[in-house]
Each structure stands twice: as C-alpha cells, then as structure tokens.
Amino acid sequence: MARSNRKIVPESREVLNQWKYEIAAEFGLPVGSSGGAGGADTEFAGELGALGGSSNGSYWGHLTSREAGSVGGEITKRLVAQAERNFSL
C-alpha cells in the first residue's frame, strides 16, 4: 500500500509548520522561516533565517538527518501528548 503525506485535517498544516519552526528554535537549529504567519512565534524568531538559502526562505538542507528527525520526533511527541490530554477529559 502506498503511503501518502496527505493531511487528514488540511487546516492543521499551518499549526504543524509553526510547531516545526518553534521546535527548531528550541533545539537551536538555524533554519529559515517563511516570515509572516508561517514563521515561528518564539523569542528566537529573529535568529531564524540566518542560513536561509531558498527563494521562499524555508531552507532545511544544511541540517543532518538526526537534527531534522529530532524536530519531527518532537512534533510527534507533542501530538501524542495533546491527544492523550484530550481523551482523558
């Protein structure tokens, strides 16, 4: 069976993108942000984008697989924790 990255809830794309940049900032990973609503809303937001290299400013190519994976893993941990809180009500 083919795997798809299609979002079940399309409206979640913006929140997940924001989490991605927030977590990268928390981990001290220098990544570009697309600015505006899609950028991170953290105290480190000014530091993001220092190494941005693509036309839209969202460049992650300089990160190692471990660094990028740690961001994805943290997103998953937060999603699971949020789901557990919502189901335990």
Backbone as a printed PyTorch tensor [residue, N CA C, xyz], in Angstrom:
tensor([[[  0.8430,  -1.1660,   0.0000],
         [  0.0000,   0.0000,   0.0000],
         [  0.8950,   1.2380,   0.0000]],

        [[  0.6170,   2.1590,  -0.8630],
         [  1.4000,   3.3910,  -0.9630],
         [  1.0960,   4.3020,   0.2260]],

        [[  2.1350,   4.9460,   0.7000],
         [  1.9770,   5.8680,   1.8170],
         [  1.8070,   7.2820,   1.2740]],

        [[  0.9710,   8.0420,   1.8990],
         [  0.6880,   9.3940,   1.4400],
         [  0.9140,  10.3860,   2.5710]],

        [[  1.3970,  11.5690,   2.2340],
         [  1.5770,  12.6230,   3.2330],
         [  0.3950,  13.5710,   3.2510]],

        [[ -0.7320,  13.1280,   2.7210],
         [ -1.9290,  13.9550,   2.6920],
         [ -2.4170,  14.1860,   4.1130]],

        [[ -2.6960,  15.4290,   4.4260],
         [ -3.1810,  15.7830,   5.7560],
         [ -4.6580,  15.4130,   5.8670]],

        [[ -5.0090,  14.7380,   6.9520],
         [ -6.4060,  14.3900,   7.1890],
         [ -7.1990,  15.6510,   7.4930]],

        [[ -6.5900,  16.5730,   8.2260],
         [ -7.2090,  17.8570,   8.5290],
         [ -6.3330,  18.9300,   7.8850]],

        [[ -6.6970,  19.3900,   6.6870],
         [ -5.8430,  20.3510,   5.9710],
         [ -5.5380,  21.6220,   6.7630]],

        [[ -6.4450,  22.0260,   7.6450],
         [ -6.2340,  23.2300,   8.4370],
         [ -5.0770,  23.0750,   9.4220]],

        [[ -4.6400,  21.8460,   9.6570],
         [ -3.5570,  21.6050,  10.6070],
         [ -2.1930,  21.9590,  10.0340]],

        [[ -2.1020,  22.1450,   8.7240],
         [ -0.8140,  22.4130,   8.0830],
         [ -0.1170,  23.6260,   8.7010]],

        [[ -0.8460,  24.7050,   8.9320],
         [ -0.2500,  25.9320,   9.4740],
         [  0.2690,  25.7210,  10.8920]],

        [[ -0.4950,  25.0180,  11.7280],
         [ -0.0720,  24.7580,  13.1020],
         [  1.1640,  23.8680,  13.1170]],

        [[  1.1620,  22.8290,  12.3100],
         [  2.3240,  21.9390,  12.2560],
         [  3.5600,  22.6750,  11.7600]],

        [[  3.3910,  23.5520,  10.7880],
         [  4.5150,  24.3270,  10.2750],
         [  5.0500,  25.2590,  11.3660]],

        [[  4.1480,  25.8730,  12.1270],
         [  4.5820,  26.7490,  13.2130],
         [  5.3300,  25.9510,  14.2710]],

        [[  4.8150,  24.7890,  14.6380],
         [  5.4950,  23.9310,  15.6120],
         [  6.8900,  23.5690,  15.1230]],

        [[  7.0090,  23.2810,  13.8240],
         [  8.3010,  22.8950,  13.2600],
         [  9.3380,  23.9750,  13.5330]],

        [[  9.0010,  25.2190,  13.2710],
         [  9.9480,  26.3100,  13.4830],
         [ 10.1790,  26.5880,  14.9680]],

        [[  9.1430,  26.4740,  15.7890],
         [  9.3090,  26.6780,  17.2250],
         [ 10.2550,  25.6380,  17.8080]],

        [[ 10.0640,  24.3900,  17.4230],
         [ 10.9080,  23.3050,  17.9380],
         [ 12.3370,  23.4600,  17.4430]],

        [[ 12.5010,  23.8130,  16.1850],
         [ 13.8540,  24.0340,  15.6580],
         [ 14.5440,  25.1440,  16.4550]],

        [[ 13.8140,  26.2100,  16.7920],
         [ 14.3890,  27.2940,  17.5820],
         [ 14.7470,  26.8090,  18.9840]],

        [[ 13.8650,  26.0040,  19.5980],
         [ 14.1340,  25.4600,  20.9260],
         [ 15.3900,  24.5960,  20.9210]],

        [[ 15.6010,  23.8480,  19.8380],
         [ 16.7650,  22.9750,  19.7230],
         [ 18.0040,  23.7360,  19.2560]],

        [[ 17.8510,  25.0100,  18.9310],
         [ 18.9780,  25.8150,  18.4880],
         [ 19.4110,  25.5230,  17.0630]],

        [[ 18.4930,  25.0500,  16.2450],
         [ 18.8020,  24.7230,  14.8560],
         [ 18.5410,  25.9410,  13.9760]],

        [[ 19.5290,  26.3950,  13.2230],
         [ 19.3460,  27.5710,  12.3720],
         [ 18.6410,  27.2110,  11.0680]],

        [[ 17.3850,  27.5670,  10.9610],
         [ 16.6200,  27.3190,   9.7320],
         [ 15.9390,  28.5970,   9.3120]],

        [[ 15.6840,  28.7100,   8.0200],
         [ 14.9820,  29.8870,   7.5070],
         [ 13.5160,  29.7860,   7.8180]],

        [[ 12.8790,  30.9140,   7.9310],
         [ 11.4300,  30.9190,   8.1140],
         [ 10.8200,  31.6870,   6.9700]],

        [[  9.6110,  31.3420,   6.6270],
         [  8.9520,  31.9850,   5.5030],
         [  8.3910,  33.3430,   5.8780]],

        [[  8.5320,  33.7220,   7.1370],
         [  8.0510,  35.0300,   7.5780],
         [  6.5450,  35.0580,   7.6840]],

        [[  6.0320,  36.1680,   8.1630],
         [  4.5840,  36.3270,   8.2600],
         [  3.9580,  35.2940,   9.1740]],

        [[  2.7860,  34.8100,   8.7730],
         [  2.0360,  33.8850,   9.6140],
         [  2.6900,  32.5300,   9.7010]],

        [[  3.5020,  32.1470,   8.7110],
         [  4.0980,  30.8270,   8.7210],
         [  5.3590,  30.7270,   9.5340]],

        [[  5.8740,  31.8550,  10.0360],
         [  7.1130,  31.8430,  10.7900],
         [  6.8820,  31.4480,  12.2290]],

        [[  7.9760,  31.2570,  12.9430],
         [  7.8850,  30.8740,  14.3390],
         [  7.5430,  32.0840,  15.1860]],

        [[  6.7600,  31.8650,  16.2050],
         [  6.3970,  32.9290,  17.1190],
         [  7.0640,  32.6400,  18.4520]],

        [[  8.3910,  32.7240,  18.4730],
         [  9.1440,  32.4400,  19.6850],
         [ 10.1130,  33.5680,  19.9360]],

        [[ 10.7540,  33.5290,  21.0860],
         [ 11.7250,  34.5610,  21.3940],
         [ 12.9490,  34.4800,  20.4920]],

        [[ 13.1510,  33.3520,  19.8030],
         [ 14.2930,  33.1590,  18.9280],
         [ 13.9700,  33.4370,  17.4670]],

        [[ 12.7890,  33.9060,  17.1950],
         [ 12.3570,  34.0650,  15.8080],
         [ 13.2920,  34.9700,  15.0190]],

        [[ 13.9040,  35.9440,  15.6550],
         [ 14.8180,  36.8400,  14.9540],
         [ 16.0720,  36.1350,  14.4680]],

        [[ 16.4520,  35.0480,  15.1380],
         [ 17.6470,  34.3110,  14.7540],
         [ 17.3830,  33.3520,  13.5990]],

        [[ 16.1370,  32.9900,  13.3840],
         [ 15.8050,  32.0840,  12.2980],
         [ 16.0370,  32.7820,  10.9690]],

        [[ 16.4500,  32.0560,   9.9890],
         [ 16.6580,  32.6310,   8.6760],
         [ 18.0920,  33.0270,   8.4140]],

        [[ 18.9680,  32.8680,   9.3920],
         [ 20.3620,  33.2670,   9.2180],
         [ 21.0380,  32.4720,   8.1070]],

        [[ 20.6370,  31.2370,   7.9240],
         [ 21.2370,  30.4080,   6.8880],
         [ 20.2770,  30.1270,   5.7440]],

        [[ 19.1560,  30.8170,   5.7040],
         [ 18.1600,  30.5740,   4.6540],
         [ 18.7800,  30.7200,   3.2800]],

        [[ 18.4480,  29.7990,   2.3490],
         [ 19.0720,  29.8440,   1.0520],
         [ 18.1260,  29.6920,  -0.1100]],

        [[ 16.9070,  29.2990,   0.1170],
         [ 15.9860,  29.1160,  -0.9880],
         [ 15.1770,  30.3830,  -1.2110]],

        [[ 14.4630,  30.4420,  -2.3060],
         [ 13.7270,  31.6520,  -2.6540],
         [ 12.6280,  31.9800,  -1.6560]],

        [[ 12.0250,  30.9760,  -1.0260],
         [ 10.9660,  31.2610,  -0.0570],
         [ 11.4960,  31.3390,   1.3710]],

        [[ 12.8030,  31.1920,   1.5820],
         [ 13.3920,  31.3250,   2.9010],
         [ 13.2310,  30.1130,   3.7860]],

        [[ 12.6120,  29.0520,   3.3290],
         [ 12.4070,  27.8610,   4.1290],
         [ 13.4190,  26.8040,   3.7130]],

        [[ 14.6240,  26.9110,   4.2500],
         [ 15.7040,  26.0050,   3.8520],
         [ 16.1180,  25.1490,   5.0350]],

        [[ 16.0840,  23.8460,   4.8410],
         [ 16.4650,  22.9060,   5.8900],
         [ 17.5940,  21.9860,   5.4270]],

        [[ 18.1210,  22.1870,   4.2250],
         [ 19.0920,  21.2700,   3.6340],
         [ 20.4190,  21.1700,   4.3480]],

        [[ 20.7760,  22.1340,   5.1490],
         [ 22.0510,  22.0980,   5.8490],
         [ 22.0000,  21.2620,   7.1270]],

        [[ 20.7960,  20.8590,   7.5540],
         [ 20.6580,  20.0630,   8.7700],
         [ 20.9810,  18.6030,   8.4990]],

        [[ 21.4920,  17.9330,   9.5150],
         [ 21.7210,  16.4980,   9.3920],
         [ 20.3850,  15.7720,   9.5050]],

        [[ 20.3680,  14.5250,   9.1080],
         [ 19.1500,  13.7180,   9.2450],
         [ 18.7450,  13.6020,  10.7020]],

        [[ 19.7130,  13.5000,  11.5800],
         [ 19.4200,  13.3910,  13.0070],
         [ 18.7380,  14.6580,  13.5130]],

        [[ 19.2470,  15.8300,  13.1030],
         [ 18.6500,  17.0890,  13.5440],
         [ 17.2250,  17.2480,  13.0210]],

        [[ 17.0390,  16.9970,  11.7320],
         [ 15.7060,  17.1170,  11.1420],
         [ 14.7500,  16.0910,  11.7520]],

        [[ 15.2540,  14.8930,  11.9810],
         [ 14.4330,  13.8470,  12.5830],
         [ 14.0420,  14.1610,  14.0070]],

        [[ 14.9320,  14.8400,  14.7310],
         [ 14.6000,  15.1900,  16.1060],
         [ 13.4530,  16.1930,  16.1500]],

        [[ 13.3770,  17.0750,  15.1540],
         [ 12.2590,  18.0160,  15.0800],
         [ 10.9620,  17.2450,  14.8210]],

        [[ 10.9830,  16.3350,  13.8540],
         [  9.7970,  15.5310,  13.5570],
         [  9.3860,  14.6590,  14.7310]],

        [[ 10.3570,  14.1110,  15.4370],
         [ 10.0640,  13.2830,  16.6110],
         [  9.4130,  14.0840,  17.7190]],

        [[  9.8850,  15.3120,  17.9060],
         [  9.3010,  16.1700,  18.9420],
         [  7.8760,  16.5710,  18.5710]],

        [[  7.6310,  16.8240,  17.2870],
         [  6.2650,  17.1260,  16.8430],
         [  5.3530,  15.9440,  17.1690]],

        [[  5.8190,  14.7370,  16.8830],
         [  5.0310,  13.5380,  17.1530],
         [  4.7590,  13.3970,  18.6480]],

        [[  5.7760,  13.6210,  19.4810],
         [  5.5910,  13.5340,  20.9310],
         [  4.5400,  14.5300,  21.4070]],

        [[  4.5680,  15.7430,  20.8610],
         [  3.6040,  16.7580,  21.2750],
         [  2.1980,  16.4260,  20.7960]],

        [[  2.0900,  15.8730,  19.5970],
         [  0.7680,  15.4710,  19.0920],
         [  0.1790,  14.3600,  19.9440]],

        [[  0.9950,  13.3860,  20.3110],
         [  0.5230,  12.2720,  21.1520],
         [  0.1120,  12.7930,  22.5260]],

        [[  0.9310,  13.6790,  23.1010],
         [  0.6000,  14.2330,  24.4230],
         [ -0.7070,  15.0180,  24.3670]],

        [[ -0.8930,  15.7860,  23.3110],
         [ -2.1260,  16.5550,  23.1690],
         [ -3.3330,  15.6220,  23.0200]],

        [[ -3.1860,  14.5690,  22.2400],
         [ -4.2760,  13.6200,  22.0580],
         [ -4.6040,  12.9230,  23.3810]],

        [[ -3.5850,  12.5590,  24.1450],
         [ -3.8260,  11.9250,  25.4290],
         [ -4.5670,  12.8460,  26.3860]],

        [[ -4.2050,  14.1360,  26.3770],
         [ -4.9070,  15.1030,  27.2430],
         [ -6.3660,  15.2170,  26.8150]],

        [[ -6.6150,  15.2560,  25.5150],
         [ -7.9830,  15.4110,  25.0260],
         [ -8.8480,  14.1920,  25.2970]],

        [[ -8.2520,  13.0020,  25.2750],
         [ -9.0250,  11.7840,  25.5050],
         [ -9.2300,  11.4950,  26.9780]],

        [[ -8.4290,  12.0940,  27.8200],
         [ -8.5510,  11.8070,  29.2570],
         [ -9.5610,  12.7190,  29.9360]],

        [[-10.2230,  13.5760,  29.1870],
         [-11.1980,  14.5020,  29.7890],
         [-12.4160,  13.8030,  30.2630]]])
